[in-house]
Amino acid sequence: MRSENTLRRRFLLAGAAGLAAATALPGTAHARGADVVEPDIDTTAAWGARSPRGTIGLLQYRPSRIVVHHTVSTNTADVSRAQAHAHAHWVQDLHLDKNGWVDTGYHFLVSRGGWITEGRHGSLQALAGGRTFVLGSHTSGQNNYAVGIACEGAYHAGAVPPDAQWDVLVTLCAYVCARYGIPSAQLYGHKDYGETLCPGVYHDLLPRLREEVAAARTA
């Protein structure tokens, strides 16, 4: 019997090719228009996020790029949706209680099992509208311009991202680029803008990510 995650990846990739099944499994994507797939994203309400500590800024223009991060959390073998939600809580607690931020710094998080969670409140609603975006707290000097997407796990010292995470990251980036009119080449890593090792090996994979995002937008 196929695992839930294997089935989810199969349906996700089928949707990207315009072959989505009539009855989608939890977490699958569906076509939105002819050239982009809308991924399934669990809202802050769906995973039970804490309320923000203050007002979150809503910028009245589109972002111009995406910045990819990793969360340096445990490289768990748990690929469940429940784990994705637990990871979202872990990140929010860290950003609220240790960093003292108003909310999760990232706009979206992609779990090792390929589940997407909304990070900062309001990010998904703004993305759906395609004309505004939420002010983040993920990259110094870029929070006014970039959507921050963080991948669950630590990817230093040659750690390899799981296929499920990679596939869904590509789909999410393609969707964000399409909704906001961001060129597929405008995908960067945290270390492009500061003294950090983040996002680890994901930074080396950026050329491939740009290529696959561009292909996903024209499939």
C-alpha positions in Angstrom: 0.0 0.0 0.0 1.3 3.4 -0.9 1.9 5.8 2.0 -0.2 9.0 2.3 2.8 11.1 1.3 3.6 9.0 -1.8 0.0 9.3 -3.0 0.1 13.0 -2.2 3.2 13.6 -4.3 1.7 11.6 -7.2 -1.4 13.7 -7.2 0.6 16.9 -6.9 2.7 16.1 -9.9 -0.3 15.1 -11.9 -1.9 18.4 -11.1 1.2 20.2 -12.3 0.8 18.4 -15.6 -2.8 19.3 -15.9 -4.0 15.8 -15.0 -5.4 16.4 -11.5 -7.9 13.7 -10.3 -11.5 14.6 -9.7 -11.3 13.7 -6.0 -8.2 15.2 -4.4 -6.6 13.8 -1.3 -5.7 16.1 1.6 -2.7 18.2 0.7 -3.0 17.9 -3.1 -2.8 20.8 -5.5 -5.3 21.8 -8.1 -5.1 23.8 -11.3 -5.7 27.5 -11.1 -5.8 28.8 -14.6 -3.9 27.2 -17.5 -0.3 27.8 -16.4 -0.1 27.5 -12.6 -0.9 25.0 -9.9 -2.4 26.3 -6.6 -0.9 24.3 -3.8 -2.8 23.3 -0.7 -1.7 25.6 2.1 -2.8 25.2 5.7 -3.7 28.6 7.2 -2.6 29.8 10.5 -6.2 29.0 11.8 -5.9 25.4 10.4 -2.7 24.7 12.4 -3.8 26.6 15.5 -1.3 29.5 15.5 -1.1 31.9 18.4 -2.4 35.4 17.8 0.2 38.0 16.7 1.6 40.3 19.4 0.8 43.5 17.7 -0.1 44.8 14.3 1.3 43.1 11.2 2.1 45.5 8.4 0.3 45.0 5.0 2.3 46.5 2.1 0.2 48.0 -0.7 2.4 46.7 -3.5 3.7 43.4 -4.8 7.0 41.8 -3.7 9.7 41.5 -6.3 11.5 38.3 -5.2 11.5 35.2 -3.0 14.1 34.3 -0.4 14.5 30.7 0.6 15.5 29.6 4.1 15.8 26.5 6.2 14.7 26.4 9.8 17.6 24.4 11.2 15.1 22.1 13.0 15.6 18.4 13.4 15.7 16.4 10.1 12.7 14.3 11.2 11.5 11.2 9.4 7.9 12.1 10.4 6.3 13.3 7.1 2.8 13.7 8.5 0.6 16.8 8.4 0.6 16.8 12.1 4.3 17.1 12.2 4.1 20.0 9.7 1.7 21.7 12.2 4.0 21.0 15.1 6.9 22.5 13.2 4.9 25.6 12.5 4.2 25.9 16.2 7.9 25.4 17.0 8.9 28.2 14.6 6.3 30.6 15.8 7.2 30.0 19.5 10.8 30.7 18.7 10.1 33.9 16.8 7.6 35.2 19.4 9.2 34.2 22.6 12.9 34.2 21.8 13.2 36.8 19.0 10.4 39.0 20.4 8.8 39.4 16.9 5.1 40.1 16.3 4.6 36.8 14.6 6.4 34.1 12.6 9.0 35.8 10.5 8.4 33.6 7.4 5.4 33.9 5.1 5.2 30.2 4.4 6.9 27.0 5.6 7.4 23.7 3.7 7.7 20.6 5.8 9.9 17.6 5.1 6.8 15.7 4.2 5.7 18.3 1.6 3.0 20.0 3.6 2.8 23.8 3.4 1.8 26.0 6.3 1.1 29.7 6.4 3.6 31.3 8.6 2.8 35.0 9.3 -0.9 35.8 9.7 -2.5 37.3 6.5 0.2 36.0 4.1 -2.1 33.6 2.3 -5.0 36.1 1.9 -2.6 38.7 0.5 -1.1 36.1 -1.9 -4.5 35.1 -3.1 -5.3 38.7 -4.0 -1.9 39.1 -5.7 -1.7 42.9 -5.1 -0.4 43.3 -1.6 1.9 41.3 0.7 2.5 41.1 4.4 5.7 42.6 5.9 7.9 39.7 7.1 10.8 39.3 9.4 13.1 36.9 7.7 15.9 38.7 5.9 17.5 41.9 6.9 17.0 44.6 4.2 14.6 42.4 2.2 11.5 42.2 4.3 9.8 45.0 2.3 10.5 43.3 -1.0 10.6 39.5 -0.6 8.4 36.6 0.3 10.2 34.4 2.8 9.8 30.6 2.4 11.4 28.4 5.0 12.0 24.6 4.6 11.8 22.4 7.7 15.1 20.9 8.6 18.9 21.6 8.7 20.7 21.4 5.4 24.3 21.9 6.3 27.1 19.4 5.7 25.6 17.8 2.7 22.2 17.0 4.0 19.8 16.3 1.2 16.3 17.7 1.1 13.5 15.1 0.8 11.9 14.7 -2.6 8.5 15.6 -1.2 9.8 18.9 0.2 11.6 19.8 -3.0 8.6 19.1 -5.2 6.2 21.2 -3.1 8.8 24.0 -2.8 8.9 24.2 -6.6 5.1 24.3 -6.8 4.8 26.9 -4.1 7.5 29.1 -5.6 5.8 28.8 -9.0 2.5 29.8 -7.6 3.9 32.8 -5.6 5.7 34.0 -8.7 2.6 33.7 -10.9 0.3 35.5 -8.4 2.8 38.3 -7.8 4.3 38.6 -11.3 7.8 37.7 -9.9 10.3 36.5 -12.6 11.3 32.9 -12.0 15.0 34.0 -11.9 14.2 36.2 -8.8 14.7 33.3 -6.3 17.5 33.8 -3.7 18.8 32.3 -0.6 19.2 34.0 2.8 22.9 34.1 2.5 22.7 36.3 -0.6 21.8 39.1 1.8 23.8 38.5 4.9 26.5 36.7 6.9 24.7 33.4 7.4 24.9 29.8 6.2 21.2 29.7 5.6 19.7 27.9 3.6 22.5 25.4 3.5 22.6 23.1 0.5 19.4 24.7 -0.7 21.6 27.7 -1.8 23.6 25.4 -4.1 20.3 24.2 -5.5 19.0 27.6 -6.4 19.9 27.4 -10.2 17.9 24.1 -10.4 15.0 25.7 -8.4 14.8 28.6 -10.8 14.8 26.3 -13.8 12.1 24.0 -12.3 9.9 26.9 -11.2 10.1 28.4 -14.7 9.2 25.0 -16.2 6.3 24.6 -13.8 4.9 28.0 -14.9 4.8 27.0 -18.5 3.7 23.3 -18.2 
